[in-house]
């Protein structure tokens, strides 16, 4: 069986020789090119386990190779070599689709880490190539969630830092775990850290570890989060909560890929893939001076936005089934009634999937005969904006608003449905059946309007 082959593209003879010797000692085959033209000729002949290219070449930029390989959808990891201090070039390359980067002067241990990661990717891609559909934790068949899952599969191939944004309870940690499980690092640790739960005085020791005797209570050497996640993925959850002093230290660890334990004199290399998550608007925090701009650009190389539940209400049924099955365990499965499901689909869910889970867990305690009804959900319905915060006494309302001789409908629900049907039809007629504009006129979302149209049997005229 032949050894994996690496393509090295660099016009500096000394650096090219160093890379070749290191790779050959690792038992790999190597092809070398001095220019983009030579590199393209090699790539036309065979596939490679990894391409290492300098950013600046005599006949162009190495990032051109990144664009070409990405555009051709070839499964070849490509790492760029950037000049010392050229952080912007590294970020640009990662955003363009580069697998990883190396900074000059190239350190041998960092080169080995990049190569090992690339070889793990090469082995991990066999199941995907056979047509197996990846199994992800994030459930949902809405267009938004299908798009998120497709992004996750693409992101898993890269070493680029990912910033996951989304409201609280939307599933940011699940997305991070999916990225890890689909990557070549799946067999290595996944470490999730809530940055807002660590006292500021202990942050450096928790992240980087400490030596025995470094401070009172340090009775033995201890690794930090970076060492615990070695070879795997480190999730910085609620990264906006990091104090500025810790942001500086974290930036250095990301740039140098080395950390120094508290009480130690030497740094040690670390090999982790960083994923950050927050419900805050980090760009706004940068403008306010609460978050370092350089760290923001390091973490936010690729952004993955998770939609709130109110933007994918079509998934409420599937999510409810998954949650109820998990909560049931070995007991008999409890189901949602049609009315209860309709009530859930009409909610705004400010707490997103976490709030849905809380509602269903509470409803299980009140459900009878294996069915959850609307009353079991105990949904909190806010008062309409037009009503006063404190409603008048019922007796006063009855006397003032409903004359004794007013004709009452035979069925109040049918009467209210007819009133709602006429209002929606009026809005649709005014907008020539433009549902998006009609939803804006009515002050509801497009999804809510679509649901109401289906429930009230309103169709576009022939």
N, C-alpha and C positions, 0 to 999 in steps of 0.2 A: 504494500500500500504506500503510495507516494505521500511525502510530507506536505503540509499546507504551504502555499506559495504566497509570498508578500511582494508587493511592488513598491519600491522606494523611488520617489521623484524629488531630486534635489540637485542644484547646480554647484553646491559646495563639495568638492571632492573629499575633504577631511570628514565632514559630517556624514556624507554618504558612506564612506568607508567604516565609520564607527557604527552606523546603523546596520550595515551588512554583517560585520563581525558579530555584533550582539545577536542578531537574528539567526545567523548560522550556528552559533553556540547553543541556541535554543532548539536546534534540530529542524529548522525551517529552510525552505528553498527561497531564494531571493532573486528578483529581477530588478535592475537599476536603470533609471532614465534621468537625463540631465534637463530635458525640456518637456513642455506639454505635448509637442508633436511626437516625441519618442514614447511618452506615456500612453497617448491615444493608440499608437501602433501596438503596444503590448496589450492594452485592454481589448483591442479588436480581435486578438488571437485567443485569449483565455480569460477565465474568471479568477479572481484572487480572494484569499481569505481576509486580506486587509490591504488598503492602499495608504501609504504614508507620503504626503506631499508637502513641500515647502509652500508658503504663501506666495513668495515672489520668485518667479522663474524668468529666464531670459526672454521667452516669447509669450508671457502672459502671467496670470495669477492662478495659484493652485485652486482657488475657489471655483474656477471655471470647471475643473474636474468634478467638484462636488455637485454643481448644477447639472452637468451632463449625466453623471451616474444616477442622480436622483430622478431626473426627467425620464431616463430610460427604464426606471423601476428595476434596476439590477440589484440583486441582494448582496452588494459588496460594501462592507463598512469602509469608510474613508476618514482618516484622521489628518488634520492639518498641523503643520509646524509653524508656530508664530514667533516673531522676534520678542525679546525680553521686554516686558511692559506693554505689549500690544494686546491688552485685554479686549479692546473693541473688535479687533480682527477675529479673535477666538469666538466671541459672542456672535459676530456676523456669520462665521462659518457654521456654527452650531444651528443657527436659525435657518441657514440654507440647506441643512440636512446632513451635515458632517456628523459622524459617529462620536468623535472625541477630538481633542487637540493636545499638542505637546508644546511646551514653551522652551525657547533657547535660553541658556544652554541645556540641551536635552540630557536628563538624568536617566541612567540605565534602568533603575528600579521603576521609574515612571513609564519608560518604554515597555518594559516587561508587563506592567499592569494593563496597558492599552492592548498589547498583543493578546494576552490571556483573555481579556474581555471579548475581543473580536473573535477569537477561536471558539469561545463559548457560544457566541451568537451563531457561528457557522454550524455548530452541532445542533443548536436548539431549533434551527429553522426547518429541520426535516419534517416534523409533524405538520407544520403549517403548510409546507409545500404539497403535502399529500391530500390537501383539501379538508382537513379537519377544522371545524368551526371552533374558535377559542371559547372556552367557558369562562365567563366573567361574572363577578359578584353583582355588578350594577344591573338591576332588572328593569324592564320596560321595553315596549315595542313602538313607542312614539318616534316620530322622525328625529326629534332632538336627541333622544337617548341612543338611537342607532348611530347617529353622527358621533356622539361622544365615544361609543364603543369602538368605532372605526378609528378615531384619533388615538385611542389608547393602544390599539394593536400597532399602529405606526410608531408611536412614541416609544414603545417597548424596545425597539431595535437600537435606539440611540443612547448615548451616555449624557446627553444634554440635560441640564437642570430643568425641571418642569415646575411651574407655578400653577397650582390648582385654585381657582377662585369660585366662590359660590356662597350662598346664604347658609347660615347655621342649619344643620340637619339635612343638607342636600346630598350628602354621601361623599365628601371629599376624601376621607380616609379609605373608603371602599375603592374609590378610583385609584388612589395611590397603590393600594394592595394589588389591584388588577394590573397596573403598569409593571409592578415588580414580578408578579406571577407569570406574565407573558414575556418577560425579558430573559436574557441569558443568565441573569443573576438569581433566577427563581429558587435555586437550591441553596442560596446563601441567606443570611438573616435579613429580616425586615424589621427595622426598629422605628417605632413611632414615638415622637417626643412632643408633649404639649408645652410649648415655650412659655405659656402664661402661668403654668403651675409650678415653676421652679423658682425658689427665692433667688434674687439677684446675686446675693453673696455666694451662692453655691453654683452658679451657672458654669463658670469656667471649669470647675472640678467635675461637674456632671457631664459636660460635653467632651472634655479632653482627658479626663482622668487625673490621678495624682499619685505622687510617690509617698512612701511611708515616711512619716514625720514632717510632711509639708506644712501641716497645721495641726492644731489641737484636735485629737480624735482620729487622725489619719494613722491607724495602727498597722496598716499594710498597704502594699501597692494595689491600685484599683484602676481598671480601664474605664474610659468614658463611653459616651454614645457612639462616637466615631469609631472607636476600636471594636465595640460590640457589633457594629454593622459592617465590619470589614468584609469586602467582597460582595456586599449586598446593597441594600437601599436604606437611606436614612430620611424619614419624613419629619420635617419641621412644621408641626401643626401650630396654627395661630402664630405664625412667624412675626406678625406685626407687634406682638407683645414683647419682643426682644428689646432690652434697653440699649441705648446707643453705644455704651462701652463694650457690650458683648457683640454688637454688630461689627465693630472694627476687628475683633479677634476672629469672628466667624468668616469675615471677608478674606483675611489672610489664609485661613485654613483652606478655603475654597480655591484661592489662587495658587497656593503653593502645594496643595494636597499633602500637607504635612501638619502635624500638631505637636505641641509641647505640653506634656503633663505638668500640672502644678507641682513645683518643687524639683523639676528635672532641668538639666542644662542643655540637653540635645533634643532636637525634633525627631519625630519618627514618621515615616510615610503612611498614608491611609488611602484606601481604595474603596470609596463609597459613591453611590449615585444619589444625588440630592434631589428631593422633592419637597417643595414648600406648599403650605395651604393656609388660606386666610379668608375670612368673610369681610375683611376691611378693604377699602379702596387704597391699595398701596401707593399708587401714583399720586393721589391726593395727599397721603402722608408724607411723601417725598417733598412735595411743594410746601408743606407746613413745617418741614424740618424735623419731623418725628422719625423718619426712616432714611437711612443713607442712600443716596442716589446710586453710588457705585455698587452697593450690595443688591439693590433692587434690580439693576441690569444683569448682575451675575445670576440671580435666582430666577428672574423672569425671562429666560432665554426662549422658552416655549410656554405659552399660556393655554391652560385647559379650563374652559368655563363650564361649570355644571349648572343646568337650568333649574330654577325653583320648581316645586311641584305644581304650582298654579299654572305654569306654562306647559305642563304635560299631564293634564287631568285625565287624558285617555289611559294613562298608566295606573290610575288609582285602583282599578279592579284587579290587575295582575299583582300589584304591590300588596294589596290587601290579602290576596290568596297566599302569597309567599310568607307574609308576616303571620297570618293565622296558622299556617301549617307549622311554622317554627314554634309558635307559642303553644300549639297543641301537644307537641312532643309525641308521646305514646298514647295520649288520650284521643277520644273521638274528635274528629274535625268539626269545628263550628263554622257555619257559613254566613255570609251577608245576605239579607233579603234584598230584593230588587229596589225597594224604597230606601233602604239604608245605603245601598251603593249610590243611588241617585243623590241622596243627601250629601254623601262624602264628595261626590264630584262637583257639587255646588259650593264647596268650601274654598277659601283663599289659602289656607295652610301657611300662615307666617312661619311656623316651625318646620315646614316641609316634611320629609319622610319620617323624621324623628317624631314629629307631632302626630302623624298618622299612626305610627306604631303605638304611641301613648294612648290615643283614642281607642284603638282596637283592644289593647291590653285591658283597659278599664271596662270596655263593653263586654268582654268575655265574662267578667264577674257578674254581670246583670243578665246575660243572655239565658234563655230557657229553650228547651227542646232543640238545641243545636243550631239555633238561628238567631242572628243579631238583628234586631229591629231598630228603627230610627230612634226610639226613646232610649234604647240601651247605649247609644252613642253619646248621649248627653252633650250635644254640640252647643257651643256658646254662640248664639246669633246676635251680633251687635245691632243696636237700634239704627234705623235709617237716618241719614244725615239730616233730613228735613224735620225729624221729630225732636222735641226737646229732650234733654238728658233725663229729666224727671217727668214722667207722664202724669197727667191728672188722675185723680181717683176714678176707679171704674164707674162708680155711680154718676159722677159728674159727666164723664164722657158719654154715658148712655143718655143722660138727660139733654145734653147740649148738642150732640152730634146726630142722634138717631131719633127722628120724630116718631111718635107712637104709631102713626098710620102708614109708615114706610113699608112697601111690599118687600118681603124677604125672599131670597132665592130658594128653590127647592134643594139645591146642593151648593154649598158655599165653595168647595174646591172647584167644581165645574164652572161656577160663575167667575171665580178669580182667574181660572185658566183662560176663559173667553176674553176677559179684560186684558190679560197679558198678551193673548194672541192678537187682538186688535191693535195694541200699542206697537208690537213688533212689526206687524204688517204695515202700519202707518210709517214707521221708520224706514222699512225696506222700500216702500213706494217712494218716499221722499229722496232716497239715495239711488233709485233705479236698480234696486236689489244688489247694491254693493254692500256686502255683509260687513266688511271692515269699517266702512264709514257709518253704517247703521249701528254697529257696536259702540263706536265713539259717541254717537248721538245719545244712545241709551245709557252711557256711562258704565258699560260692562266690557269684559274682554271678548275677543273674537271666539274663543273656545266656549265661553259661557253662552254666547248668542247661538252658536252652532248646537250646543246641547239643548237649549230651550226650543229651537226650531225643530229638532228631532222629536222632542217630547210632545210638542203641541202640533206636530204633523203639518208644519209650514214648508211648502215647497216653492221653488221658483216657477212662475207661470210659463207655460209652453210658448 
